[in-house]
Amino acid sequence: MWESAEGIILRLTKLTDTSLIVRWSTRQHGLIDTVAKGARGPKSRFAGKLDLFFAADFDWQRAAKGSLHHLRECSVSDYREGLRRDYDTMLLAGYCCGLIEKISEAEHPQEEMHDLLHRALHHLSEKGASLRAMLHFERELARLHGIGRDRGDVYTDLAAMGASLPQCRSQLQQRLRSAP
């Protein structure tokens, strides 16, 4: 049976010479992985529709075994072109997606986290990267998990959850501090 969802593409992984694994953040299903068969082929029906941070409506079918589902159709609703204007913005968008991946459970609906990611990517697309945006995202993510402080290092609180968080944080923080 086919299901429909609205999602944000968090990760693309090569599966075969012509196929991709697409990791989605969805409001209804949480994190899900789908296989886009033929997506890397020259005449793919997915051409121009699968890229990092795209928001899309898609149809998929649950796998009989395992958690790698079949992607049937995809229609992009937001290309988020503003994220591609500079390197720091791309880095921060990737960092936000990485945090969501590390802290979320697969196939467990987490509407508030999906909405937070959606708002963060929209903000970055419109305004660009900033240290303030990064810290706000971390603080809100910690708040959604019922941890964190009003002041102080929220990242430490997130790390205390036991998740191995993205290692690029210190480099990203340094880049954003030195940005004009």
C-alpha positions in Angstrom: 0.0 0.0 0.0 1.3 3.4 -1.0 1.6 6.2 1.6 2.1 9.9 1.1 4.1 12.3 3.2 5.7 15.7 3.2 9.4 15.7 4.1 12.8 17.3 4.1 15.7 15.5 2.5 18.5 15.1 5.1 20.9 12.8 3.4 21.5 11.1 0.0 23.6 7.9 -0.1 24.7 6.0 -3.2 23.2 2.5 -3.2 24.1 1.3 -6.6 25.3 2.8 -9.9 21.8 4.1 -10.5 20.0 4.1 -7.2 20.0 6.3 -4.1 19.0 6.0 -0.5 17.1 9.1 0.6 16.8 9.9 4.3 13.7 12.1 5.0 12.5 14.0 8.1 8.7 13.8 8.0 6.1 15.2 10.3 3.9 12.0 10.1 6.6 9.3 10.3 9.7 10.8 11.7 12.9 9.8 10.0 12.5 7.3 7.1 14.8 5.9 4.5 13.6 5.3 1.0 15.3 3.8 -2.1 15.0 5.9 -5.3 15.6 3.3 -7.9 17.1 4.7 -11.1 17.6 8.1 -9.5 21.1 8.4 -10.7 20.3 7.4 -14.3 20.3 9.8 -17.2 16.6 9.7 -17.8 15.4 9.4 -14.2 11.9 10.5 -13.2 13.7 11.9 -10.1 16.0 14.2 -12.0 16.2 17.6 -10.3 13.9 16.4 -7.5 16.3 14.9 -5.0 18.9 17.1 -3.3 19.9 18.0 0.2 17.4 20.2 2.1 14.7 20.1 -0.5 11.2 20.0 0.9 8.9 17.7 -1.1 5.7 15.7 -1.2 6.4 12.1 -1.9 4.7 8.7 -2.3 6.4 5.6 -0.8 5.7 2.0 0.0 6.7 0.4 3.3 9.2 -2.5 3.0 7.9 -5.9 3.8 11.1 -6.5 5.9 13.5 -3.9 7.3 13.4 -0.2 7.2 14.5 0.6 3.7 11.3 1.6 1.9 10.5 2.2 -1.8 10.2 5.8 -3.2 7.6 6.0 -5.9 7.1 9.7 -6.7 8.5 13.0 -5.5 7.3 16.6 -6.1 9.5 19.4 -4.8 7.7 22.1 -2.9 10.7 24.2 -1.8 14.2 24.0 -3.4 15.7 26.3 -0.7 18.0 28.0 -3.2 19.0 30.5 -0.5 20.9 27.8 1.4 23.3 27.5 -1.5 24.4 31.1 -1.5 27.4 30.6 0.7 29.5 27.9 2.3 28.7 28.8 5.9 25.0 28.6 5.3 25.3 25.2 3.8 27.5 24.0 6.7 24.9 25.3 9.3 22.0 23.7 7.4 23.9 20.4 7.3 24.7 20.7 11.0 21.0 21.2 11.9 20.1 18.2 9.8 22.9 16.2 11.4 21.6 17.0 14.9 18.1 16.0 14.0 19.4 12.7 12.6 21.5 12.0 15.7 18.8 12.8 18.3 15.7 11.4 16.5 14.5 7.8 16.4 13.8 6.3 13.0 10.1 5.9 12.1 8.9 7.7 15.2 6.7 10.7 14.6 8.3 13.9 16.1 6.2 16.7 14.7 7.8 19.5 16.8 11.4 18.5 15.7 10.4 18.4 12.1 8.7 21.8 12.4 11.9 23.2 14.1 14.1 21.9 11.3 11.6 23.3 8.7 11.7 26.8 10.4 15.5 26.6 10.7 16.1 25.8 7.1 13.6 28.5 6.0 15.4 31.1 8.3 18.8 30.1 6.9 17.6 30.3 3.3 16.3 33.8 3.9 18.8 35.3 6.3 22.0 33.2 6.0 24.1 31.6 8.7 24.8 33.2 12.0 26.1 32.0 15.4 22.9 33.2 16.9 20.8 31.0 14.6 23.0 28.0 15.5 22.7 28.5 19.2 18.9 29.1 18.9 18.5 25.9 17.0 20.4 23.9 19.7 18.5 25.6 22.5 15.1 24.8 20.9 16.1 21.2 20.2 17.2 20.7 23.8 13.9 22.3 25.0 11.9 19.9 22.9 13.7 17.0 24.6 13.0 18.5 28.1 16.7 19.3 28.8 18.8 22.3 28.6 19.2 25.6 30.4 18.1 29.1 29.7 21.7 30.2 29.7 24.9 28.2 29.3 26.2 25.5 26.9 23.1 23.7 25.6 25.4 21.6 23.4 26.8 19.9 26.6 23.2 19.1 27.6 22.5 17.6 24.2 25.7 15.5 24.3 24.7 14.3 27.8 21.8 12.5 26.2 24.3 9.9 24.9 24.1 10.8 21.2 27.4 11.2 19.3 26.8 14.7 18.0 28.3 16.1 14.8 32.0 16.8 15.3 32.0 19.8 13.0 30.4 22.1 15.6 33.6 23.7 16.9 34.8 24.5 13.4 31.4 25.8 12.4 31.2 27.9 15.6 34.7 29.4 14.9 33.7 30.2 11.3 30.5 31.9 12.4 32.3 33.9 15.1 34.7 35.3 12.5 32.0 36.0 9.9 31.3 39.7 9.2 
